[in-house]
Amino acid sequence: MIGPGVRPRDGSAHLGRFLAVAACVGLLFVALFARLGQVQLTNHADYITAAATLNTREIVVPAVRGRILDRNGKPLADNTSVTVVTLERRIVAESDDGAKGLLARVAATVQRPVDELVARTHLCGEEDAPPAPACWSGSPQVPIPVASGVDPERALSLVEQPDRFPGVAVESVPMRSYPAPLGVNGAHLLGYLGRASDKEVAASNGTITADDLVGRAGLEQQYDAVLRGTPGRTVVSVDPRGLVTGVVSRTDPVPGRDLVTSIDAGVQAAAEKALTREIASARARGLPADSGSAVVLDVANGEVVALASAPTYDPNVWTGGISAKEYAALTSPTAGTPLVSRATGTALAPASTLKALSVPAAVAAGNPLNRTYECAGSYRIGNRTFRNFESRAYGPITFHKALEVSCDTVFYDAAYRSWLALGGLRGSDAKDPFLTTVRDFGLGARTGIDLPGESAGRIPDRAWKRDTWERTKDETCERAKSGYPEVAKTDPGRAAYLVSLAKENCVDGANFRAGDAVNFSIGQGDVATTPLQMGVAYSAIANGGVVRAPRVGVRSVDPVSGAAQAIPAGPEHRTNLPPAVATYLHAALRAVVVSGTAAPTFRGMAADWPVSGKTGTSEVFGKSDTSWFLSYAPTNKPRYAVSVAVSQGGHGSETAAPISRSLHEALRLLPR
């Protein structure tokens, strides 16, 4: 029965709704198949690429780095292999304890601290990761190198027990080595390798990745692009966790080119040994002798035959990764900051070695070579007395004799008269013969050597004096009032001197005063040069006046084909050194070694290797003197120039000159 108010079912309406739903479902299926068709026919390549991108990773395979060789082919930097224990990253990811138990067993076997191995399982930058270099800064897609430089027998015992050491493998990995032929250290020449920074990667246009090792300091940095070669690429498939599941493709790396240098390993070894010996001797005499350097240049082409610096370090310390403790020692001021090259990176007052350039400067100022000048015991300007530091009073002498005995007052007089002739305090840098001459010989500017981190030194001209005063006058004037109480506690005399200096500079520190001019003429005061710069200058004296930019790299060589490519020589320019003055200097500098300040050191030197040179003893307030000796040989046909400086090493004849003699004895044995 049909109750009241209830309408009978309408079959046609029910069928209509069913057909409407069916039509909608049909349209959805049509749209779906249309989309599938579009994907298969028109967007197939795009989706394949996207899938590959999402499921693969590219791993960089480093190229074998080129060697660094001396001029005779002896390897100064080479490649060796070390045994590395690795752990698959999936083992760490799947382990409840982060594989600490496994790593404890590995550490016991290879006899390494377990904390060291655990630290390597953390990617640098991750939360709770230890600071570099303890963490792993490489790719997360490669096995983790948990221990490097492991004893091979101990390492192989790991892979023989896969049940106890799952995911552990042993690899022989190429590493940079510094074989030290003939005992050569060469750390400041060679430099070292370090992992690329984010900035370097971003600036490389894809040629450097975060996993690459790049040159740090020395030739490794300067010629990094030549030595590094072209890395290979391996594309691997990964699962959603980022763990590797297989290899998709591989491109082999191209090895780097070898770098042949101008360094002679025998001369380099002689320089390093002589530095070590004479620094130790100076310390035995009670001198600090805190650092030193020696440079040998070929005067004909500017090639660097040797470049040594002390203190130094073992370049092999970087192989396989340096520890935080080792790095702290290398950068510590208390250790003498051994990473700094004393030959190129630090500048010192050159003292009397600069007198060889003050002679042509004095001649340019109107002082003839064929007359005599008064060598008094002291020289007074206004209310200040400048003493003859390196020699006694000799009365009227020539510039030749002034160089031979290293008389200061002869040069004081020439510089003071030049300063007055230029207008005194109103003088001009452009017309100053002393400033012009030293700049002509390359001082006050980088030499252009193919090594990074070179200092330009300092030529304290009138412009420099004013700029420096403008930057420091407020502090200087404040010190003139407050003094130096922190210095007075330990050295009242020095504190009093500093106060007096501050008062003077507060008033007229912007002026290039007479005292500045006379100090400059003997290489004292604010002038500062690197041992390399002085070596270049004396090379120019030796060769008749040509300043050549020094070069260490000679050519690069393909290790496979042997094809060589020359490295261009550096720029050069001829100075304004008159031939007559050059001849005069040669005779005077020879006299320094025969009968002057360096004669005792070179007594008995082989007659077929006559040496010319100049001693220098630089006064440093509050410290012991800096010892200098600049030389070249043979005098009659110069081939090599030698520059030696030892900070706080005493008189030039006592420490630097003996080092130079050792080098000349080594140079004499080279083929002629």
C-alpha positions as CSV (number, residue, x, y, z in Angstrom):
1,M,0.0,0.0,0.0
2,I,1.0,3.5,-0.6
3,G,0.6,5.7,2.4
4,P,-0.9,9.1,2.2
5,G,1.3,11.9,1.0
6,V,3.9,9.5,-0.5
7,R,4.6,9.7,-4.3
8,P,5.3,6.5,-6.2
9,R,8.9,5.9,-7.5
10,D,9.7,7.5,-10.8
11,G,11.8,5.0,-12.8
12,S,12.7,7.5,-15.5
13,A,14.2,10.0,-13.0
14,H,16.4,7.3,-11.5
15,L,17.7,6.2,-14.9
16,G,18.5,9.9,-15.7
17,R,20.6,10.3,-12.6
18,F,22.5,7.1,-13.4
19,L,23.2,8.2,-16.9
20,A,24.5,11.6,-15.7
21,V,26.9,10.0,-13.3
22,A,28.1,7.6,-15.9
23,A,28.7,10.4,-18.3
24,C,30.8,12.3,-15.7
25,V,32.8,9.2,-15.0
26,G,33.3,8.7,-18.8
27,L,34.5,12.2,-19.2
28,L,37.0,11.8,-16.4
29,F,38.4,8.7,-18.0
30,V,38.7,10.5,-21.3
31,A,40.6,13.3,-19.6
32,L,42.8,10.9,-17.9
33,F,43.7,9.0,-21.0
34,A,44.2,12.3,-22.9
35,R,46.7,13.4,-20.2
36,L,48.5,10.1,-20.3
37,G,48.8,10.4,-24.0
38,Q,50.2,13.9,-23.6
39,V,52.8,12.7,-21.1
40,Q,53.8,9.8,-23.3
41,L,53.8,11.6,-26.6
42,T,54.8,15.2,-25.9
43,N,56.4,15.5,-22.4
44,H,58.2,12.1,-22.4
45,A,61.8,13.6,-22.5
46,D,61.1,16.2,-19.9
47,Y,59.8,13.6,-17.4
48,I,62.7,11.2,-18.1
49,T,65.1,14.1,-17.3
50,A,63.2,15.0,-14.2
51,A,63.2,11.4,-13.0
52,A,66.9,11.1,-13.6
53,T,67.6,14.3,-11.8
54,L,65.6,13.2,-8.8
55,N,67.1,9.8,-8.6
56,T,70.8,10.3,-9.5
57,R,73.7,12.2,-8.1
58,E,77.0,13.3,-9.8
59,I,80.2,12.5,-8.0
60,V,83.5,14.2,-8.9
61,V,86.5,12.0,-9.4
62,P,89.6,14.1,-8.8
63,A,92.3,14.0,-11.4
64,V,95.9,13.0,-10.5
65,R,97.7,16.2,-9.7
66,G,100.7,17.3,-11.7
67,R,104.1,17.1,-10.1
68,I,106.4,20.0,-9.2
69,L,109.9,19.4,-10.4
70,D,113.2,21.2,-9.9
71,R,115.2,22.3,-13.0
72,N,116.9,18.8,-13.2
73,G,113.6,16.8,-12.9
74,K,113.8,16.0,-9.2
75,P,110.3,15.9,-7.8
76,L,109.7,18.5,-5.1
77,A,105.9,17.7,-5.0
78,D,104.7,14.3,-6.1
79,N,101.9,11.9,-5.7
80,T,101.8,8.8,-3.5
81,S,99.0,6.5,-2.2
82,V,97.8,6.0,1.3
83,T,95.5,3.3,2.8
84,V,92.1,4.6,3.7
85,V,89.4,2.8,5.6
86,T,85.9,3.8,4.4
87,L,82.4,3.1,5.7
88,E,79.2,3.1,3.6
89,R,76.9,5.9,4.6
90,R,73.9,3.5,4.6
91,I,75.4,1.6,7.6
92,V,75.4,4.8,9.6
93,A,71.9,5.7,8.5
94,E,70.5,2.2,9.3
95,S,72.3,1.7,12.6
96,D,70.5,2.4,15.8
97,D,73.7,3.9,17.4
98,G,75.0,5.7,14.3
99,A,77.5,2.8,13.8
100,K,79.4,3.8,16.9
101,G,79.8,0.2,18.0
102,L,81.1,-0.8,14.6
103,L,83.5,2.1,14.6
104,A,84.8,1.2,18.0
105,R,85.8,-2.2,16.6
106,V,87.4,-0.6,13.6
107,A,89.3,1.9,15.8
108,A,90.6,-0.9,18.0
109,T,91.9,-2.8,14.9
110,V,93.6,0.2,13.2
111,Q,94.7,1.7,16.5
112,R,93.1,5.1,16.1
113,P,91.0,7.0,18.6
114,V,87.3,6.0,18.2
115,D,86.2,9.7,18.6
116,E,88.2,10.6,15.6
117,L,86.4,8.0,13.4
118,V,83.0,8.9,14.8
119,A,83.6,12.6,14.0
120,R,84.2,11.8,10.3
121,T,80.7,10.4,10.0
122,H,79.3,13.9,10.5
123,L,79.1,16.1,7.4
124,C,80.6,19.5,8.1
125,G,77.7,22.0,8.7
126,E,75.4,19.4,10.1
127,E,73.9,19.9,13.5
128,D,76.2,18.6,16.3
129,A,79.0,18.1,13.7
130,P,82.5,18.8,15.2
131,P,84.4,21.7,13.6
132,A,86.6,21.2,10.6
133,P,88.9,19.4,9.9
134,A,87.5,16.7,12.3
135,C,84.1,16.5,10.3
136,W,83.8,15.2,6.7
137,S,83.6,18.1,4.2
138,G,83.2,15.8,1.1
139,S,80.3,14.5,-0.8
140,P,77.5,12.7,1.1
141,Q,77.2,10.3,-1.8
142,V,80.6,8.7,-1.4
143,P,81.7,6.2,1.3
144,I,83.0,8.0,4.4
145,P,86.8,8.0,4.8
146,V,86.9,7.4,8.5
147,A,90.6,6.7,8.8
148,S,93.5,7.7,6.5
149,G,97.1,6.6,6.4
150,V,96.3,3.3,8.1
151,D,98.8,0.4,8.3
152,P,97.8,-1.7,5.2
153,E,98.0,-5.1,7.1
154,R,95.7,-3.9,9.8
155,A,93.3,-2.4,7.3
156,L,93.1,-5.6,5.2
157,S,92.1,-7.5,8.3
158,L,88.9,-5.5,8.3
159,V,87.8,-6.7,4.9
160,E,88.6,-10.3,5.8
161,Q,85.8,-10.2,8.4
162,P,82.8,-8.7,6.7
163,D,80.4,-10.1,9.3
164,R,82.2,-8.1,12.0
165,F,82.8,-5.1,9.8
166,P,79.8,-4.7,7.5
167,G,80.0,-1.8,5.0
168,V,83.7,-1.3,5.7
169,A,86.1,-1.2,2.7
170,V,89.8,-0.4,2.2
171,E,91.1,1.8,-0.6
172,S,94.4,2.9,-1.9
173,V,93.9,6.7,-2.4
174,P,96.4,9.0,-4.2
175,M,97.7,11.7,-2.0
176,R,100.1,14.7,-2.4
177,S,103.6,14.0,-1.1
178,Y,106.7,16.1,-0.7
179,P,109.6,13.8,-1.1
180,A,112.4,16.2,-0.1
181,P,115.1,15.4,-2.6
182,L,118.6,16.1,-1.1
183,G,116.8,17.0,2.1
184,V,114.9,19.9,0.6
185,N,112.0,21.2,2.6
186,G,110.7,24.0,0.3
187,A,107.4,24.5,2.1
188,H,107.1,28.2,1.4
189,L,107.9,27.6,-2.3
190,L,105.6,24.6,-2.7
191,G,102.6,25.5,-0.6
192,Y,99.9,22.9,0.2
193,L,96.4,21.7,-0.7
194,G,93.1,22.3,0.9
195,R,89.5,21.7,0.2
196,A,87.8,24.3,-2.0
197,S,85.7,26.9,-0.3
198,D,82.1,27.8,-1.3
199,K,83.4,31.1,-2.8
200,E,85.9,29.3,-4.9
201,V,83.3,26.8,-6.1
202,A,80.8,29.6,-7.0
203,A,83.5,31.6,-8.9
204,S,84.8,28.6,-10.9
205,N,82.0,28.2,-13.5
206,G,81.8,24.5,-12.7
207,T,85.5,23.7,-12.9
208,I,85.8,23.3,-9.2
209,T,83.4,21.4,-6.9
210,A,83.1,21.3,-3.1
211,D,85.0,18.0,-3.2
212,D,88.0,19.3,-5.0
213,L,91.4,20.0,-3.4
214,V,93.0,23.3,-4.5
215,G,96.3,24.9,-4.0
216,R,96.9,26.9,-0.8
217,A,100.0,29.1,-0.9
218,G,103.2,28.8,-2.9
219,L,103.3,27.1,-6.3
220,E,100.4,24.8,-5.5
221,Q,98.2,27.9,-5.4
222,Q,99.9,30.0,-8.2
223,Y,99.7,27.1,-10.7
224,D,96.6,25.4,-9.4
225,A,94.8,25.4,-12.7
226,V,97.8,23.8,-14.5
227,L,98.5,21.2,-11.8
228,R,94.9,20.2,-11.0
229,G,93.9,18.8,-14.4
230,T,90.3,18.0,-15.3
231,P,88.2,15.9,-12.8
232,G,86.1,13.0,-14.0
233,R,82.4,12.5,-13.3
234,T,80.5,9.5,-12.1
235,V,76.7,9.5,-12.1
236,V,75.2,7.2,-9.5
237,S,71.6,6.3,-8.7
238,V,70.3,6.9,-5.2
239,D,67.4,5.8,-3.1
240,P,65.0,8.2,-1.4
241,R,67.4,8.4,1.6
242,G,70.2,9.6,-0.7
243,L,72.2,6.3,-0.5
244,V,73.9,5.0,-3.6
245,T,72.2,2.0,-5.4
246,G,74.3,1.9,-8.6
247,V,76.5,3.5,-11.2
248,V,74.8,5.2,-14.2
249,S,77.7,6.6,-16.2
250,R,81.4,7.4,-15.8
251,T,83.8,10.0,-17.4
252,D,87.5,9.4,-16.6
253,P,89.6,12.3,-15.3
254,V,92.4,14.0,-17.2
255,P,95.7,14.2,-15.2
256,G,97.2,17.6,-14.4
257,R,100.4,18.9,-16.1
258,D,103.8,18.7,-14.4
259,L,105.4,22.0,-13.5
260,V,109.1,22.3,-14.1
261,T,110.7,25.1,-12.0
262,S,114.0,27.0,-12.0
263,I,114.8,25.7,-8.5
264,D,118.0,23.8,-8.1
265,A,117.4,21.2,-5.3
266,G,121.1,21.2,-4.3
267,V,121.2,25.0,-3.9
268,Q,117.8,25.0,-2.2
269,A,119.1,22.4,0.3
270,A,122.3,24.4,0.9
271,A,120.2,27.6,1.6
272,E,117.9,25.8,4.1
273,K,120.8,24.1,5.9
274,A,122.8,27.3,6.1
275,L,119.8,29.2,7.5
276,T,119.2,26.6,10.1
277,R,122.9,26.4,11.1
278,E,123.5,30.2,11.4
279,I,120.2,30.9,13.2
280,A,121.2,28.3,15.7
281,S,124.7,29.8,16.0
282,A,123.2,33.3,16.5
283,R,121.0,32.0,19.3
284,A,124.0,30.3,20.9
285,R,125.6,33.8,21.0
286,G,122.5,35.1,22.9
287,L,120.6,36.6,19.9
288,P,116.9,35.8,19.4
289,A,117.4,35.2,15.6
290,D,113.6,34.6,15.3
291,S,113.4,34.2,11.5
292,G,115.3,34.5,8.3
293,S,115.4,33.9,4.6
294,A,117.7,33.4,1.6
295,V,117.0,34.0,-2.1
296,V,119.2,33.1,-5.1
297,L,118.4,34.7,-8.5
298,D,119.9,34.2,-11.9
299,V,120.9,37.8,-12.9
300,A,120.6,37.0,-16.6
301,N,116.9,36.0,-16.7
302,G,115.4,36.5,-13.2
303,E,114.9,32.8,-12.5
304,V,114.7,31.9,-8.9
305,V,117.4,29.2,-8.1
306,A,116.5,28.9,-4.4
307,L,114.1,30.5,-2.0
308,A,114.3,29.5,1.7
309,S,112.4,30.8,4.7
310,A,112.7,30.0,8.5
311,P,110.9,29.0,10.6
312,T,109.4,26.4,8.3
313,Y,107.2,23.4,8.6
314,D,106.8,19.9,7.1
315,P,104.6,20.3,4.0
316,N,103.5,16.6,4.4
317,V,101.5,17.6,7.5
318,W,98.7,18.5,5.1
319,T,98.6,15.1,3.4
320,G,95.4,13.2,4.3
321,G,94.0,16.1,6.3
322,I,95.6,18.2,9.0
323,S,94.4,18.0,12.6
324,A,93.1,21.0,14.5
325,K,96.0,20.8,16.9
326,E,98.6,20.8,14.0
327,Y,96.8,23.8,12.3
328,A,96.8,25.8,15.5
329,A,100.6,25.2,15.8
330,L,101.2,26.4,12.3
331,T,99.3,29.7,12.8
332,S,100.5,30.5,16.3
333,P,102.6,33.6,16.8
334,T,104.4,31.8,19.6
335,A,105.7,29.3,17.0
336,G,106.9,32.1,14.8
337,T,104.0,31.8,12.3
338,P,105.9,29.4,10.1
339,L,103.3,29.6,7.3
340,V,104.6,33.1,6.4
341,S,107.4,33.4,3.9
342,R,110.1,35.7,5.2
343,A,111.5,36.0,1.7
344,T,108.4,37.4,0.0
345,G,105.8,38.1,2.7
346,T,107.6,40.3,5.2
347,A,109.5,43.6,4.8
348,L,112.4,44.8,7.0
349,A,114.5,47.9,7.1
350,P,117.3,47.1,4.6
351,A,120.0,49.1,6.5
352,S,123.3,49.6,4.7
353,T,122.5,47.3,1.8
354,L,120.5,50.3,0.5
355,K,123.7,52.3,0.3
356,A,124.5,50.6,-3.1
357,L,121.5,52.5,-4.4
358,S,122.2,55.7,-2.5
359,V,125.5,56.1,-4.4
360,P,123.7,56.5,-7.8
361,A,121.1,58.7,-6.0
362,A,123.8,60.9,-4.6
363,V,125.4,61.2,-8.1
364,A,122.0,62.1,-9.5
365,A,121.8,64.8,-6.8
366,G,125.0,66.4,-8.2
367,N,127.7,64.7,-6.1
368,P,130.6,63.6,-8.4
369,L,132.3,60.2,-8.0
370,N,135.8,61.5,-8.3
371,R,135.9,63.5,-5.0
372,T,135.9,62.9,-1.3
373,Y,133.3,63.4,1.4
374,E,133.7,63.7,5.2
375,C,133.2,60.5,7.1
376,A,132.7,61.9,10.6
377,G,131.8,60.0,13.8
378,S,128.4,61.8,13.9
379,Y,126.3,64.2,11.9
380,R,124.2,67.0,13.5
381,I,121.0,68.4,12.0
382,G,119.3,71.1,14.1
383,N,119.2,69.7,17.7
384,R,119.5,66.1,16.7
385,T,122.7,64.0,16.3
386,F,122.9,61.1,13.8
387,R,125.7,58.7,14.7
388,N,127.9,56.7,12.5
389,F,126.5,53.3,13.5
390,E,128.4,50.8,11.4
391,S,131.9,52.3,11.3
392,R,134.3,54.7,12.9
393,A,135.3,58.2,11.6
394,Y,137.6,58.0,8.6
395,G,137.9,61.6,7.6
396,P,137.6,62.5,3.9
397,I,136.8,59.4,1.8
398,T,135.2,58.5,-1.5
399,F,131.9,56.8,-2.0
400,H,133.9,53.7,-2.9
401,K,135.5,53.7,0.6
402,A,132.1,54.6,2.2
403,L,130.6,51.4,0.8
404,E,133.7,49.4,1.7
405,V,133.7,50.4,5.4
406,S,129.9,51.2,5.5
407,C,130.3,54.8,6.6
408,D,126.9,56.3,7.5
409,T,127.7,60.0,7.8
410,V,128.9,60.3,4.1
411,F,125.3,59.4,3.1
412,Y,123.7,61.5,5.8
413,D,125.4,64.5,4.3
414,A,124.5,63.8,0.7
415,A,120.8,63.1,1.6
416,Y,120.6,66.2,3.8
417,R,122.0,68.5,1.2
418,S,119.6,67.0,-1.4
419,W,116.7,67.5,1.0
420,L,117.6,71.2,1.4
421,A,118.1,71.7,-2.4
422,L,114.6,70.3,-3.0
423,G,113.1,72.9,-0.7
424,G,113.3,71.1,2.7
425,L,109.8,70.6,4.1
426,R,108.3,71.9,0.8
427,G,110.2,69.4,-1.3
428,S,108.7,67.2,-4.0
429,D,108.6,63.4,-4.3
430,A,108.9,63.6,-8.1
431,K,112.2,65.4,-7.9
432,D,113.8,63.5,-5.0
433,P,116.8,61.5,-6.5
434,F,116.9,59.1,-3.5
435,L,113.2,58.1,-3.9
436,T,113.4,58.1,-7.7
437,T,116.4,55.8,-7.7
438,V,115.1,53.1,-5.3
439,R,111.8,53.0,-7.2
440,D,113.7,52.6,-10.4
441,F,115.2,49.5,-9.0
442,G,111.8,48.1,-8.0
443,L,111.6,48.9,-4.3
444,G,108.2,49.9,-2.9
445,A,106.3,47.7,-5.4
446,R,105.8,44.0,-5.7
447,T,108.4,42.3,-7.9
448,G,105.7,40.3,-9.8
449,I,107.2,36.9,-8.8
450,D,104.9,33.9,-9.6
451,L,104.1,33.2,-5.9
452,P,101.1,34.5,-3.9
453,G,101.2,36.7,-0.9
454,E,104.0,39.0,-1.9
455,S,104.5,42.2,0.1
456,A,105.1,45.5,-1.7
457,G,107.4,46.8,1.1
458,R,107.3,50.5,2.0
459,I,109.0,53.5,0.6
460,P,108.2,56.3,3.1
461,D,107.9,59.3,0.8
462,R,106.2,62.7,1.5
463,A,102.8,61.4,0.4
464,W,103.1,58.3,2.6
465,K,104.1,60.5,5.6
466,R,101.0,62.7,5.2
467,D,98.6,59.9,4.7
468,T,99.9,58.0,7.7
469,W,99.7,61.1,9.9
470,E,96.1,61.7,8.8
471,R,95.1,58.2,9.8
472,T,96.9,58.2,13.1
473,K,97.1,61.8,14.4
474,D,94.2,61.5,16.9
475,E,95.8,58.4,18.5
476,T,99.2,60.0,18.4
477,C,98.2,63.2,20.0
478,E,96.3,61.3,22.7
479,R,99.4,59.2,23.4
480,A,101.4,62.4,23.7
481,K,99.2,63.3,26.7
482,S,98.5,59.9,28.3
483,G,101.8,58.3,27.6
484,Y,102.4,54.5,27.4
485,P,101.7,53.2,31.0
486,E,101.5,49.6,29.8
487,V,105.0,49.9,28.4
488,A,106.4,51.8,31.3
489,K,105.7,48.9,33.6
490,T,108.4,46.8,32.0
491,D,110.5,49.3,30.0
492,P,110.4,52.9,31.3
493,G,113.1,54.0,28.9
494,R,111.2,52.8,25.9
495,A,108.0,54.4,27.2
496,A,109.7,57.8,27.6
497,Y,111.1,57.5,24.0
498,L,107.6,56.7,22.7
499,V,106.1,59.7,24.5
500,S,108.7,62.0,23.0
501,L,108.1,60.6,19.6
502,A,104.3,61.0,19.9
503,K,104.7,64.6,21.0
504,E,106.9,65.4,18.0
505,N,104.6,63.5,15.5
506,C,101.5,65.1,16.9
507,V,102.8,68.5,15.8
508,D,104.5,67.9,12.5
509,G,104.3,64.2,11.8
510,A,102.9,64.9,8.3
511,N,106.2,66.5,7.2
512,F,109.0,64.7,5.4
513,R,111.7,66.0,7.7
514,A,115.5,66.1,7.3
515,G,115.8,63.1,9.7
516,D,113.5,61.1,7.4
517,A,115.8,61.9,4.5
518,V,119.0,61.0,6.1
519,N,117.7,57.8,7.7
520,F,116.3,56.8,4.3
521,S,119.7,57.1,2.7
522,I,121.1,54.3,4.9
523,G,118.1,52.1,4.8
524,Q,116.7,53.0,8.3
525,G,113.7,54.8,9.6
526,D,110.3,53.8,8.0
527,V,111.7,52.2,4.8
528,A,111.0,48.5,4.5
529,T,111.9,46.0,1.8
530,T,111.6,42.2,1.3
531,P,114.7,40.1,0.8
532,L,113.4,39.2,-2.6
533,Q,113.1,42.9,-3.6
534,M,116.7,43.5,-2.5
535,G,117.8,40.5,-4.4
536,V,116.2,41.9,-7.6
537,A,117.8,45.2,-7.0
538,Y,121.3,43.7,-6.7
539,S,120.7,41.5,-9.7
540,A,120.1,44.8,-11.6
541,I,123.4,46.2,-10.3
542,A,125.2,43.0,-11.3
543,N,123.8,42.9,-14.8
544,G,124.3,46.5,-15.6
545,G,120.9,48.0,-14.7
546,V,118.1,45.7,-15.9
547,V,115.3,44.9,-13.4
548,R,113.7,41.6,-14.1
549,A,110.5,40.2,-12.5
550,P,111.6,36.9,-10.8
551,R,110.1,33.6,-12.0
552,V,110.0,30.1,-10.5
553,G,107.8,28.4,-13.1
554,V,109.7,27.5,-16.3
555,R,107.4,25.2,-18.3
556,S,104.4,22.8,-17.9
557,V,104.6,19.3,-19.3
558,D,101.9,16.9,-20.3
559,P,102.6,13.7,-18.3
560,V,101.2,11.4,-21.0
561,S,102.5,12.9,-24.3
562,G,105.5,14.8,-22.9
563,A,104.4,18.0,-24.8
564,A,105.9,21.1,-23.1
565,Q,104.6,24.6,-22.9
566,A,106.9,27.4,-21.8
567,I,105.8,29.8,-19.1
568,P,106.5,33.4,-20.2
569,A,109.2,35.3,-18.5
570,G,108.2,38.3,-16.3
571,P,108.4,41.9,-17.5
572,E,111.7,43.8,-17.3
573,H,112.9,47.4,-17.6
574,R,116.2,49.1,-17.8
575,T,117.1,51.5,-15.0
576,N,118.7,54.9,-15.3
577,L,122.0,53.5,-13.9
578,P,124.8,55.2,-15.8
579,P,127.5,52.7,-17.0
580,A,130.2,54.6,-15.2
581,V,128.3,54.4,-11.9
582,A,127.7,50.7,-12.5
583,T,131.4,50.1,-13.0
584,Y,132.2,52.1,-9.9
585,L,129.7,50.1,-7.8
586,H,131.1,46.8,-9.0
587,A,134.6,47.8,-7.8
588,A,133.3,49.1,-4.4
589,L,131.1,46.1,-3.7
590,R,134.1,43.8,-4.5
591,A,136.2,45.8,-2.0
592,V,133.6,45.1,0.7
593,V,134.4,41.4,0.4
594,V,138.1,41.7,-0.1
595,S,139.1,44.3,2.5
596,G,135.8,45.7,4.0
597,T,133.2,44.6,6.4
598,A,132.7,41.1,4.9
599,A,136.3,40.3,4.4
600,P,136.7,38.0,7.5
601,T,133.7,35.9,6.4
602,F,134.9,35.4,2.8
603,R,138.6,34.9,3.5
604,G,139.8,31.8,1.7
605,M,137.0,31.8,-0.8
606,A,138.0,30.0,-4.1
607,A,139.7,32.5,-6.4
608,D,137.7,31.4,-9.4
609,W,134.5,32.5,-7.7
610,P,135.0,36.2,-6.7
611,V,132.1,37.6,-4.7
612,S,130.9,41.2,-4.5
613,G,128.5,42.3,-1.8
614,K,127.3,44.6,1.0
615,T,126.7,44.0,4.7
616,G,123.7,45.6,6.5
617,T,122.9,45.8,10.2
618,S,119.4,47.2,10.7
619,E,118.5,48.8,14.1
620,V,115.1,47.9,15.4
621,F,113.8,49.7,18.5
622,G,113.2,47.3,21.3
623,K,114.8,44.4,19.5
624,S,118.1,43.0,18.4
625,D,119.5,44.1,15.0
626,T,118.5,42.6,11.7
627,S,121.4,41.0,9.9
628,W,121.6,41.5,6.0
629,F,124.0,40.5,3.3
630,L,123.4,41.2,-0.4
631,S,125.9,39.8,-3.0
632,Y,126.5,38.5,-6.5
633,A,129.2,36.4,-8.2
634,P,131.4,35.9,-10.0
635,T,132.3,39.6,-9.9
636,N,133.9,39.6,-13.4
637,K,130.9,38.0,-15.0
638,P,127.9,37.9,-12.6
639,R,125.6,34.9,-12.8
640,Y,123.8,34.7,-9.5
641,A,122.6,37.2,-6.9
642,V,122.1,36.2,-3.3
643,S,120.0,38.0,-0.7
644,V,120.0,36.9,3.0
645,A,118.3,38.5,6.0
646,V,118.0,37.2,9.5
647,S,115.6,39.1,11.9
648,Q,117.3,39.8,15.2
649,G,120.4,38.0,13.9
650,G,122.9,40.8,14.8
651,H,125.5,42.3,12.5
652,G,125.4,41.5,8.8
653,S,128.9,40.1,8.8
654,E,128.1,37.8,11.7
655,T,125.0,35.9,10.6
656,A,123.8,36.8,7.1
657,A,127.3,36.8,5.4
658,P,128.2,33.2,6.5
659,I,124.9,32.0,5.0
660,S,125.7,33.8,1.8
661,R,129.2,32.2,1.7
662,S,127.6,28.7,1.9
663,L,125.3,29.5,-1.0
664,H,128.2,30.9,-3.1
665,E,130.1,27.7,-2.5
666,A,127.1,25.7,-3.7
667,L,126.6,27.9,-6.7
668,R,130.3,27.6,-7.7
669,L,129.7,23.9,-8.3
670,L,126.9,24.3,-10.8
671,P,127.7,23.8,-14.5
672,R,129.0,26.9,-16.1
